[in-house]
Amino acid sequence: IKAAAPFDLIFANSLKGPLIELAPGIATQLATGGRAILSGLLAVQADSVTAAYVAAGLCLQSRDDIGEWSTLVLQRV
């Protein structure tokens, strides 16, 4: 899979801890303009997950909260 990088889209549905741990790797595997869609996290955890991806070089494009759950769309610029 790594040989096929960079990717235009990466989707991860996981918990806060693994999503934060994956931030640097996901950011480096995204193509310029590529997007990462992250879900499986609680809305109260979204800010800390967003901060990890922003620190890895991505920009938050949107955040959608549905009840207690949040989905983040980030882009590599």
C-alpha positions in Angstrom: 0.0 0.0 0.0 2.8 2.4 0.9 4.2 2.1 -2.6 1.0 3.5 -4.0 1.3 6.8 -2.0 0.7 9.6 -2.1 -3.1 9.3 -1.8 -5.8 11.7 -2.7 -8.1 10.4 0.1 -7.5 8.6 3.4 -10.4 7.6 5.6 -9.9 6.5 9.2 -12.6 5.5 11.6 -11.0 5.0 14.9 -10.7 6.2 18.5 -9.0 9.4 19.6 -5.7 7.8 20.6 -5.0 5.9 17.4 -6.1 8.9 15.3 -3.6 11.1 17.1 -0.8 8.6 16.8 -1.5 8.2 13.0 -1.5 12.0 12.3 2.1 12.3 11.1 1.9 9.1 8.9 -1.4 10.1 7.4 -0.2 13.6 6.7 2.9 12.4 4.9 1.0 9.8 2.8 -1.5 12.5 1.5 -1.0 14.1 -1.8 -1.0 17.9 -2.0 -4.6 18.8 -2.0 -5.5 15.4 -0.6 -8.1 14.9 2.1 -8.3 12.9 5.2 -11.7 12.0 6.6 -11.6 11.1 10.3 -14.5 9.7 12.3 -15.1 7.4 15.2 -14.3 10.1 17.7 -16.4 11.8 20.3 -17.3 15.5 19.7 -15.5 16.4 22.9 -12.3 14.9 21.5 -12.4 16.6 18.1 -10.4 19.6 19.1 -7.4 17.6 20.3 -7.5 15.3 17.2 -7.7 18.4 15.0 -4.7 20.0 16.7 -2.6 16.8 16.0 -3.4 17.0 12.3 -2.9 20.7 12.1 0.5 20.2 13.8 1.3 17.6 11.1 0.6 20.1 8.3 -3.1 19.6 7.5 -5.8 22.3 7.5 -9.3 21.7 8.9 -11.9 21.9 6.1 -15.0 20.9 8.0 -16.3 19.4 11.2 -19.7 17.7 11.4 -21.1 16.7 14.8 -23.9 14.3 15.0 -25.0 13.8 18.5 -21.9 12.8 20.5 -19.9 11.9 17.4 -17.7 14.0 15.2 -16.4 13.7 11.7 -13.4 15.8 10.6 -12.3 16.6 7.0 -8.8 17.8 6.7 -6.7 18.8 3.7 -3.0 18.8 2.9 -2.3 22.2 1.3 
